[in-house]
Amino acid sequence: MARDPRLARFGLKGFNKPKRTPRHKTKYHMVLAKVGARTKLIRFGQQGVRTNQTPAQRRAFKARHAKNIARGRMSGAYWANRVKWSPSKTRRK
């Protein structure tokens, strides 16, 4: 099986392993998603926006993007849900 050249080009450790995006204008993270034989580079997380500050914000994100999260690994919302909106990232007061 040949390695995907995008792994080395973007400095990714493997498929389905998100990473902070260096020097990108609009997105914080990227991942080379793979499902079966399909691969897709996905950038997600808006630059400069404070996310996941409260549990209410997390609930609102999940409600707003539920259909896209359900699409699975090939959607940016799925990865944002896992990386940026996980409960462990919520600020505690």
URPE-V624595 format. One line per field, one symbol per residue. burial: I if it has 16 or more other C-alpha atoms within 10 Angstrom, else O. A space follows every 50 residues. Layout:
BEGIN
burial=???
END
This chain:
BEGIN
burial=OOOOOOOOOOOIOIIIOIIOIOOOOOIIIIIIIIOOOOOIIIIIIOOOOO IIOOOOOIOOIIOOOOOOIOOOIIIIIIIIIOIIIOOOOIOOO
END
